[in-house]
Amino acid sequence: MGSSRTALATGPDEPDRTDHPDTAEPGAGGHTGRHRTDDARHRATGDSSTVMPEGLSVWATAQRTGPVQRRGRYVPDSVQHPARMLPAIAAHAIAAYTDPGDLVLDPMCGIGTTLVEAVHAGRDALGVEYESRWSDIADANLRHARTQGAPGRGGVIRGDATSILSLVPAALTGQVALVVTSPPYGPTVHGHVAVGDDLDISNNRYNDGTDKGNLAYRDLTGLADGFADILRGCAALLRPGGTVVVTARPWRKRGELVDLPSAVIGAGVRAGLIPTERCVALLAAVRHGKFVARPSFFQLQSVRKARAAGTPMHLIAHEDVLIFTKPTDPGDRTELADPAVPGEPSAPDRSGGRP
């Protein structure tokens, strides 16, 4: 895994002047894995305004806002989910690491973003989702994709992905080419806001709070352990040399940095996967050489409060993209070469610096 990273951040008062900012979107090292660099592939990643230069580890996936990327491609109920992946991120990963006809898996599929982008790209897709509310919407999105002529086949299983091998047909063991997923985020980076006579901040939880089985309700250690269980199951389903792409970003909790990306790396290593790349997927547009922020209301609120209290925080303008491969040799368990990137969940950052 490359050891360099690109710090991408913007100020909290730099809204997009060309599109409405997305209110619910949940962010660099050199490429050492099998990431494809063919320009034609990148033109089809769902953000067609940008052609990615060869070998670039920064994915320009937010040239258009999330609502614009989803318009007409997803059913209206999709907006109910509090932390949706940008379609262009999933589409980029699918174009980069698979071929038509391959099988793509998302073990925490939410409203089915990974699945929709996969079937539109001619791949087959399978998702697992714990919450029945979101699995129903994912099913609806797949039906909608079929009406639009998507050539791939897709399906959703309702269940707990920490026991994914008990949910997925045994015949699929060793057949998955790519896993694309994202663990749940802290509530300070997602939710819904409606602007009318009064400001309405709606519930930013994944369910009504009565069922604590969702990983979103665990602390960092519990989340990392549960995610490691999911990745172990995914590793069994992957074919040798198959790829796992996980998007993650840190968040602040009572002023402390929750280092989710490092926890994800540790979970992947414990699951027997090899970290091979660390990229970034932009959550800000690039306009004339400058970043145009696309923050949620909750991000703006958190950053402004921190600055008012004297902490010089910035908006997060990217997601870490953590890429693993399944060893082709069962005895190959290469550890991280970069000591600056921990393989285990780290303690909260108490320095007060920016994310």
C-alpha beads as a LAMMPS data file, in Angstrom:
LAMMPS data file: protein, C-alpha beads

355 atoms
352 bonds

1 atom types
1 bond types

-500.0 500.0 xlo xhi
-500.0 500.0 ylo yhi
-500.0 500.0 zlo zhi

Masses

1 110.0

Atoms # bond

1 1 1 0.000 0.000 0.000
2 1 1 1.298 3.419 -0.850
3 1 1 2.261 5.480 2.151
4 1 1 1.437 8.952 0.870
5 1 1 -1.914 10.596 1.426
6 1 1 -3.462 13.730 0.029
7 1 1 -5.055 15.953 2.665
8 1 1 -8.215 17.258 1.066
9 1 1 -10.280 19.743 3.004
10 1 1 -12.316 22.852 2.377
11 1 1 -13.622 25.628 4.533
12 1 1 -17.159 25.394 5.938
13 1 1 -18.477 28.400 4.017
14 1 1 -17.705 27.397 0.439
15 1 1 -20.976 26.046 -1.014
16 1 1 -21.272 24.918 -4.602
17 1 1 -22.341 27.882 -6.716
18 1 1 -23.485 25.712 -9.609
19 1 1 -25.581 22.981 -7.928
20 1 1 -27.473 22.595 -4.699
21 1 1 -25.261 20.821 -2.146
22 1 1 -26.237 17.281 -1.344
23 1 1 -27.619 17.063 2.170
24 1 1 -27.052 13.429 2.890
25 1 1 -23.792 12.153 1.498
26 1 1 -21.469 10.278 3.786
27 1 1 -13.572 9.869 1.845
28 1 1 -3.950 8.761 -1.233
29 1 1 -1.509 6.612 -2.067
30 1 1 0.021 5.403 -5.325
31 1 1 -1.738 2.608 -7.186
32 1 1 -0.125 -0.740 -6.551
33 1 1 -3.103 -3.027 -7.227
34 1 1 -4.997 -3.907 -10.380
35 1 1 -6.863 -0.617 -10.771
36 1 1 -7.635 -0.088 -14.425
37 1 1 -6.392 3.076 -16.106
38 1 1 -8.229 2.943 -19.420
39 1 1 -9.879 6.332 -19.987
40 1 1 -12.885 4.788 -21.726
41 1 1 -13.758 2.896 -18.552
42 1 1 -13.677 6.049 -16.457
43 1 1 -16.011 7.846 -18.839
44 1 1 -18.685 5.361 -17.824
45 1 1 -18.368 5.643 -14.039
46 1 1 -21.480 7.717 -13.445
47 1 1 -19.755 11.120 -13.361
48 1 1 -19.208 11.573 -17.064
49 1 1 -18.071 15.179 -16.801
50 1 1 -14.651 13.955 -15.724
51 1 1 -12.148 11.700 -17.489
52 1 1 -9.678 10.321 -14.979
53 1 1 -5.984 10.630 -15.923
54 1 1 -3.993 7.445 -16.091
55 1 1 -2.911 6.015 -12.747
56 1 1 -4.547 8.725 -10.628
57 1 1 -5.449 7.635 -7.100
58 1 1 -7.855 10.547 -6.571
59 1 1 -11.315 9.699 -7.884
60 1 1 -13.239 12.785 -9.084
61 1 1 -16.602 11.363 -8.088
62 1 1 -18.503 14.504 -7.065
63 1 1 -18.420 16.686 -10.159
64 1 1 -22.194 16.390 -9.944
65 1 1 -24.172 16.372 -6.703
66 1 1 -25.623 13.176 -5.320
67 1 1 -29.215 14.105 -6.243
68 1 1 -28.167 14.807 -9.821
69 1 1 -26.301 11.492 -10.038
70 1 1 -29.387 9.623 -8.784
71 1 1 -32.056 11.535 -10.700
72 1 1 -34.150 9.122 -12.752
73 1 1 -31.854 6.201 -11.926
74 1 1 -33.158 5.546 -8.390
75 1 1 -36.685 5.473 -6.985
76 1 1 -37.765 8.569 -5.019
77 1 1 -37.845 6.692 -1.686
78 1 1 -34.056 6.304 -1.927
79 1 1 -33.616 9.744 -0.353
80 1 1 -34.892 8.360 2.963
81 1 1 -31.607 6.625 3.761
82 1 1 -29.424 8.859 5.961
83 1 1 -26.005 7.949 4.527
84 1 1 -26.036 6.923 0.885
85 1 1 -22.906 6.172 -1.116
86 1 1 -22.353 8.389 -4.140
87 1 1 -23.272 6.355 -7.237
88 1 1 -20.116 7.559 -8.998
89 1 1 -17.942 5.988 -6.279
90 1 1 -19.546 2.580 -6.710
91 1 1 -19.511 2.901 -10.502
92 1 1 -15.831 3.851 -10.532
93 1 1 -14.882 0.846 -8.404
94 1 1 -16.951 -1.508 -10.560
95 1 1 -15.420 -0.207 -13.794
96 1 1 -11.921 -0.332 -12.332
97 1 1 -11.894 -3.811 -10.797
98 1 1 -14.348 -5.966 -12.767
99 1 1 -15.293 -7.085 -16.252
100 1 1 -18.782 -7.494 -17.733
101 1 1 -20.441 -10.634 -16.386
102 1 1 -18.529 -10.573 -13.081
103 1 1 -20.354 -10.871 -9.764
104 1 1 -20.322 -7.871 -7.408
105 1 1 -21.308 -8.116 -3.726
106 1 1 -22.290 -5.464 -1.191
107 1 1 -22.780 -6.995 2.285
108 1 1 -24.236 -3.750 3.708
109 1 1 -26.070 -2.586 0.614
110 1 1 -28.519 -0.045 2.041
111 1 1 -30.714 1.212 -0.803
112 1 1 -28.673 -0.788 -3.305
113 1 1 -26.361 1.817 -4.838
114 1 1 -23.612 -0.712 -5.544
115 1 1 -26.131 -3.151 -7.001
116 1 1 -27.774 -0.604 -9.298
117 1 1 -24.463 0.613 -10.676
118 1 1 -23.292 -2.968 -11.174
119 1 1 -26.319 -4.140 -13.164
120 1 1 -26.254 -1.011 -15.319
121 1 1 -22.604 -1.847 -16.095
122 1 1 -23.450 -5.393 -17.179
123 1 1 -22.312 -7.103 -13.997
124 1 1 -24.400 -9.349 -11.748
125 1 1 -24.939 -8.106 -8.212
126 1 1 -25.930 -9.456 -4.824
127 1 1 -26.615 -7.406 -1.721
128 1 1 -27.235 -8.155 1.943
129 1 1 -29.080 -5.618 4.099
130 1 1 -29.988 -5.847 7.785
131 1 1 -32.814 -3.290 7.751
132 1 1 -35.952 -4.445 5.913
133 1 1 -36.870 -0.826 5.147
134 1 1 -33.725 -0.343 3.091
135 1 1 -33.735 -3.808 1.516
136 1 1 -37.234 -3.104 0.193
137 1 1 -35.967 0.105 -1.433
138 1 1 -32.950 -1.726 -2.829
139 1 1 -35.330 -4.243 -4.413
140 1 1 -37.331 -1.373 -5.898
141 1 1 -34.175 0.207 -7.288
142 1 1 -33.177 -3.053 -8.953
143 1 1 -36.641 -3.409 -10.502
144 1 1 -36.335 0.168 -11.731
145 1 1 -32.929 -0.606 -13.252
146 1 1 -34.442 -3.531 -15.167
147 1 1 -37.138 -1.258 -16.626
148 1 1 -34.338 1.002 -17.836
149 1 1 -32.673 -1.867 -19.694
150 1 1 -29.862 -2.690 -17.241
151 1 1 -28.304 -5.893 -18.617
152 1 1 -27.049 -7.324 -15.327
153 1 1 -28.997 -9.389 -12.803
154 1 1 -29.339 -8.407 -9.155
155 1 1 -30.872 -9.517 -5.891
156 1 1 -31.051 -8.540 -2.215
157 1 1 -31.001 -10.800 0.846
158 1 1 -32.467 -9.484 4.098
159 1 1 -30.235 -10.545 7.000
160 1 1 -27.233 -9.921 9.242
161 1 1 -24.055 -9.790 7.140
162 1 1 -21.894 -10.772 10.117
163 1 1 -23.238 -14.261 9.317
164 1 1 -23.157 -13.780 5.560
165 1 1 -22.091 -17.360 4.776
166 1 1 -25.354 -18.614 6.290
167 1 1 -27.333 -16.274 4.018
168 1 1 -25.639 -16.563 0.628
169 1 1 -26.002 -19.768 -1.429
170 1 1 -22.975 -22.011 -0.942
171 1 1 -22.631 -22.273 -4.722
172 1 1 -21.373 -18.672 -4.765
173 1 1 -18.353 -19.454 -2.587
174 1 1 -15.265 -18.362 -4.478
175 1 1 -17.325 -16.738 -7.263
176 1 1 -17.420 -13.042 -6.269
177 1 1 -15.057 -10.771 -8.212
178 1 1 -15.568 -7.568 -6.226
179 1 1 -16.980 -6.444 -2.895
180 1 1 -17.930 -2.766 -2.625
181 1 1 -19.303 -1.515 0.671
182 1 1 -19.127 1.083 3.413
183 1 1 -19.565 0.699 7.183
184 1 1 -22.044 2.956 8.998
185 1 1 -20.977 6.486 9.878
186 1 1 -21.435 8.656 12.930
187 1 1 -24.619 10.758 13.032
188 1 1 -22.746 14.065 12.709
189 1 1 -22.165 13.529 8.982
190 1 1 -25.592 12.485 7.758
191 1 1 -29.325 12.930 8.135
192 1 1 -32.062 14.945 6.489
193 1 1 -32.980 18.617 6.567
194 1 1 -36.134 20.214 5.161
195 1 1 -36.204 23.977 4.768
196 1 1 -39.597 25.666 5.077
197 1 1 -41.164 28.071 7.546
198 1 1 -39.141 26.258 10.197
199 1 1 -35.933 24.253 9.941
200 1 1 -36.842 20.590 10.196
201 1 1 -33.975 18.282 11.132
202 1 1 -35.342 14.774 10.741
203 1 1 -34.078 11.570 12.320
204 1 1 -30.594 10.634 11.177
205 1 1 -30.698 7.052 12.445
206 1 1 -30.742 3.889 10.350
207 1 1 -33.875 2.628 12.144
208 1 1 -36.181 3.713 14.965
209 1 1 -33.627 2.792 17.604
210 1 1 -35.490 -0.207 19.006
211 1 1 -33.291 -2.760 17.209
212 1 1 -29.645 -2.403 18.204
213 1 1 -28.408 -5.147 15.881
214 1 1 -27.238 -2.641 13.265
215 1 1 -23.495 -1.998 13.444
216 1 1 -24.270 1.724 13.532
217 1 1 -25.112 1.367 17.223
218 1 1 -21.737 -0.108 18.227
219 1 1 -18.711 1.768 19.485
220 1 1 -15.583 1.835 17.324
221 1 1 -14.197 -1.428 18.697
222 1 1 -17.523 -3.220 18.298
223 1 1 -17.969 -1.803 14.824
224 1 1 -14.484 -2.929 13.779
225 1 1 -15.058 -6.425 15.182
226 1 1 -18.398 -6.773 13.418
227 1 1 -16.955 -5.464 10.182
228 1 1 -14.083 -7.949 10.429
229 1 1 -16.673 -10.740 10.701
230 1 1 -18.370 -9.422 7.554
231 1 1 -15.076 -9.243 5.677
232 1 1 -14.160 -12.808 6.711
233 1 1 -17.366 -14.014 5.103
234 1 1 -16.736 -11.884 2.034
235 1 1 -13.222 -13.302 1.753
236 1 1 -14.681 -16.814 1.554
237 1 1 -17.052 -15.703 -1.209
238 1 1 -14.334 -13.912 -3.195
239 1 1 -12.453 -15.714 -5.905
240 1 1 -8.642 -15.855 -5.457
241 1 1 -7.240 -12.440 -6.345
242 1 1 -10.667 -10.844 -5.915
243 1 1 -10.945 -7.256 -4.688
244 1 1 -12.638 -5.536 -1.749
245 1 1 -13.279 -1.784 -1.929
246 1 1 -14.363 -0.071 1.292
247 1 1 -15.123 3.629 1.582
248 1 1 -14.755 5.184 5.012
249 1 1 -14.042 8.485 6.664
250 1 1 -13.298 9.691 10.167
251 1 1 -15.777 11.725 12.164
252 1 1 -15.752 13.773 15.336
253 1 1 -17.428 12.652 18.534
254 1 1 -17.370 15.167 21.377
255 1 1 -14.396 16.826 19.724
256 1 1 -12.374 13.631 19.334
257 1 1 -11.484 12.079 15.997
258 1 1 -12.948 8.611 15.439
259 1 1 -10.460 7.016 13.045
260 1 1 -12.732 4.681 11.119
261 1 1 -10.399 4.193 8.109
262 1 1 -7.653 2.751 10.319
263 1 1 -10.202 0.514 12.009
264 1 1 -11.324 -0.749 8.599
265 1 1 -7.735 -1.539 7.600
266 1 1 -7.291 -3.533 10.796
267 1 1 -10.552 -5.389 10.180
268 1 1 -9.464 -6.298 6.659
269 1 1 -6.105 -7.629 7.837
270 1 1 -7.766 -9.712 10.564
271 1 1 -10.111 -11.098 7.910
272 1 1 -7.105 -12.399 5.955
273 1 1 -7.208 -9.796 3.187
274 1 1 -4.175 -7.945 1.846
275 1 1 -4.315 -4.108 1.790
276 1 1 -3.095 -3.117 -1.684
277 1 1 -4.211 0.475 -2.354
278 1 1 -5.350 3.565 -0.511
279 1 1 -7.109 6.113 -2.691
280 1 1 -9.487 9.009 -2.102
281 1 1 -12.908 9.610 -3.603
282 1 1 -13.718 13.298 -3.761
283 1 1 -16.857 14.568 -2.048
284 1 1 -16.172 18.036 -3.477
285 1 1 -16.288 19.140 -7.082
286 1 1 -13.214 20.486 -8.843
287 1 1 -13.884 23.796 -10.585
288 1 1 -11.071 25.768 -12.216
289 1 1 -8.469 24.167 -9.984
290 1 1 -10.394 24.717 -6.753
291 1 1 -12.554 22.494 -4.583
292 1 1 -16.263 23.296 -4.355
293 1 1 -17.598 21.836 -1.131
294 1 1 -20.713 19.697 -1.084
295 1 1 -21.272 19.346 2.678
296 1 1 -24.325 18.099 4.501
297 1 1 -26.099 20.357 6.977
298 1 1 -24.710 18.206 9.789
299 1 1 -21.125 18.610 8.629
300 1 1 -21.530 22.390 8.380
301 1 1 -23.122 22.540 11.821
302 1 1 -20.359 20.447 13.409
303 1 1 -17.527 22.417 11.814
304 1 1 -19.015 25.811 12.602
305 1 1 -19.538 24.863 16.246
306 1 1 -15.952 23.625 16.485
307 1 1 -14.566 26.810 14.958
308 1 1 -16.656 28.933 17.288
309 1 1 -15.086 26.997 20.174
310 1 1 -11.587 27.654 18.832
311 1 1 -10.913 24.309 17.095
312 1 1 -9.733 24.935 13.492
313 1 1 -11.698 22.130 11.866
314 1 1 -12.330 21.885 8.122
315 1 1 -14.971 20.103 6.134
316 1 1 -13.973 16.652 4.986
317 1 1 -13.805 16.786 1.199
318 1 1 -13.092 13.141 0.477
319 1 1 -13.635 9.598 1.590
320 1 1 -10.782 7.186 2.053
321 1 1 -11.040 4.286 -0.393
322 1 1 -9.394 1.251 1.197
323 1 1 -8.688 -1.553 -1.250
324 1 1 -7.847 -5.142 -0.355
325 1 1 -7.262 -8.304 -2.346
326 1 1 -7.831 -11.937 -1.499
327 1 1 -4.542 -13.832 -1.595
328 1 1 -4.112 -16.233 -4.489
329 1 1 -1.907 -18.286 -2.175
330 1 1 -3.687 -19.194 1.103
331 1 1 -0.391 -18.785 2.948
332 1 1 0.075 -15.183 1.789
333 1 1 -0.949 -12.836 4.607
334 1 1 1.184 -9.800 3.847
335 1 1 0.859 -7.137 6.537
336 1 1 0.827 -3.395 6.013
337 1 1 4.251 -2.115 5.069
338 1 1 3.577 1.443 6.182
339 1 1 3.966 1.813 9.968
340 1 1 2.197 5.181 9.788
341 1 1 -1.030 3.420 8.811
342 1 1 -2.055 1.303 11.813
343 1 1 -3.554 -2.105 11.296
344 1 1 -5.707 -1.941 14.404
345 1 1 -8.362 0.555 15.549
346 1 1 -6.554 3.518 17.024
347 1 1 -7.327 5.482 20.124
348 1 1 -9.289 8.697 19.604
349 1 1 -7.245 11.673 18.500
350 1 1 -7.119 14.181 21.361
351 1 1 -4.973 16.741 19.592
352 1 1 -7.909 18.926 18.569
353 1 1 -6.614 19.176 15.001
354 1 1 -8.699 19.045 11.876
355 1 1 -10.000 15.787 10.405

Bonds

1 1 1 2
2 1 2 3
3 1 3 4
4 1 4 5
5 1 5 6
6 1 6 7
7 1 7 8
8 1 8 9
9 1 9 10
10 1 10 11
11 1 11 12
12 1 12 13
13 1 13 14
14 1 14 15
15 1 15 16
16 1 16 17
17 1 17 18
18 1 18 19
19 1 19 20
20 1 20 21
21 1 21 22
22 1 22 23
23 1 23 24
24 1 24 25
25 1 25 26
26 1 28 29
27 1 29 30
28 1 30 31
29 1 31 32
30 1 32 33
31 1 33 34
32 1 34 35
33 1 35 36
34 1 36 37
35 1 37 38
36 1 38 39
37 1 39 40
38 1 40 41
39 1 41 42
40 1 42 43
41 1 43 44
42 1 44 45
43 1 45 46
44 1 46 47
45 1 47 48
46 1 48 49
47 1 49 50
48 1 50 51
49 1 51 52
50 1 52 53
51 1 53 54
52 1 54 55
53 1 55 56
54 1 56 57
55 1 57 58
56 1 58 59
57 1 59 60
58 1 60 61
59 1 61 62
60 1 62 63
61 1 63 64
62 1 64 65
63 1 65 66
64 1 66 67
65 1 67 68
66 1 68 69
67 1 69 70
68 1 70 71
69 1 71 72
70 1 72 73
71 1 73 74
72 1 74 75
73 1 75 76
74 1 76 77
75 1 77 78
76 1 78 79
77 1 79 80
78 1 80 81
79 1 81 82
80 1 82 83
81 1 83 84
82 1 84 85
83 1 85 86
84 1 86 87
85 1 87 88
86 1 88 89
87 1 89 90
88 1 90 91
89 1 91 92
90 1 92 93
91 1 93 94
92 1 94 95
93 1 95 96
94 1 96 97
95 1 97 98
96 1 98 99
97 1 99 100
98 1 100 101
99 1 101 102
100 1 102 103
101 1 103 104
102 1 104 105
103 1 105 106
104 1 106 107
105 1 107 108
106 1 108 109
107 1 109 110
108 1 110 111
109 1 111 112
110 1 112 113
111 1 113 114
112 1 114 115
113 1 115 116
114 1 116 117
115 1 117 118
116 1 118 119
117 1 119 120
118 1 120 121
119 1 121 122
120 1 122 123
121 1 123 124
122 1 124 125
123 1 125 126
124 1 126 127
125 1 127 128
126 1 128 129
127 1 129 130
128 1 130 131
129 1 131 132
130 1 132 133
131 1 133 134
132 1 134 135
133 1 135 136
134 1 136 137
135 1 137 138
136 1 138 139
137 1 139 140
138 1 140 141
139 1 141 142
140 1 142 143
141 1 143 144
142 1 144 145
143 1 145 146
144 1 146 147
145 1 147 148
146 1 148 149
147 1 149 150
148 1 150 151
149 1 151 152
150 1 152 153
151 1 153 154
152 1 154 155
153 1 155 156
154 1 156 157
155 1 157 158
156 1 158 159
157 1 159 160
158 1 160 161
159 1 161 162
160 1 162 163
161 1 163 164
162 1 164 165
163 1 165 166
164 1 166 167
165 1 167 168
166 1 168 169
167 1 169 170
168 1 170 171
169 1 171 172
170 1 172 173
171 1 173 174
172 1 174 175
173 1 175 176
174 1 176 177
175 1 177 178
176 1 178 179
177 1 179 180
178 1 180 181
179 1 181 182
180 1 182 183
181 1 183 184
182 1 184 185
183 1 185 186
184 1 186 187
185 1 187 188
186 1 188 189
187 1 189 190
188 1 190 191
189 1 191 192
190 1 192 193
191 1 193 194
192 1 194 195
193 1 195 196
194 1 196 197
195 1 197 198
196 1 198 199
197 1 199 200
198 1 200 201
199 1 201 202
200 1 202 203
201 1 203 204
202 1 204 205
203 1 205 206
204 1 206 207
205 1 207 208
206 1 208 209
207 1 209 210
208 1 210 211
209 1 211 212
210 1 212 213
211 1 213 214
212 1 214 215
213 1 215 216
214 1 216 217
215 1 217 218
216 1 218 219
217 1 219 220
218 1 220 221
219 1 221 222
220 1 222 223
221 1 223 224
222 1 224 225
223 1 225 226
224 1 226 227
225 1 227 228
226 1 228 229
227 1 229 230
228 1 230 231
229 1 231 232
230 1 232 233
231 1 233 234
232 1 234 235
233 1 235 236
234 1 236 237
235 1 237 238
236 1 238 239
237 1 239 240
238 1 240 241
239 1 241 242
240 1 242 243
241 1 243 244
242 1 244 245
243 1 245 246
244 1 246 247
245 1 247 248
246 1 248 249
247 1 249 250
248 1 250 251
249 1 251 252
250 1 252 253
251 1 253 254
252 1 254 255
253 1 255 256
254 1 256 257
255 1 257 258
256 1 258 259
257 1 259 260
258 1 260 261
259 1 261 262
260 1 262 263
261 1 263 264
262 1 264 265
263 1 265 266
264 1 266 267
265 1 267 268
266 1 268 269
267 1 269 270
268 1 270 271
269 1 271 272
270 1 272 273
271 1 273 274
272 1 274 275
273 1 275 276
274 1 276 277
275 1 277 278
276 1 278 279
277 1 279 280
278 1 280 281
279 1 281 282
280 1 282 283
281 1 283 284
282 1 284 285
283 1 285 286
284 1 286 287
285 1 287 288
286 1 288 289
287 1 289 290
288 1 290 291
289 1 291 292
290 1 292 293
291 1 293 294
292 1 294 295
293 1 295 296
294 1 296 297
295 1 297 298
296 1 298 299
297 1 299 300
298 1 300 301
299 1 301 302
300 1 302 303
301 1 303 304
302 1 304 305
303 1 305 306
304 1 306 307
305 1 307 308
306 1 308 309
307 1 309 310
308 1 310 311
309 1 311 312
310 1 312 313
311 1 313 314
312 1 314 315
313 1 315 316
314 1 316 317
315 1 317 318
316 1 318 319
317 1 319 320
318 1 320 321
319 1 321 322
320 1 322 323
321 1 323 324
322 1 324 325
323 1 325 326
324 1 326 327
325 1 327 328
326 1 328 329
327 1 329 330
328 1 330 331
329 1 331 332
330 1 332 333
331 1 333 334
332 1 334 335
333 1 335 336
334 1 336 337
335 1 337 338
336 1 338 339
337 1 339 340
338 1 340 341
339 1 341 342
340 1 342 343
341 1 343 344
342 1 344 345
343 1 345 346
344 1 346 347
345 1 347 348
346 1 348 349
347 1 349 350
348 1 350 351
349 1 351 352
350 1 352 353
351 1 353 354
352 1 354 355
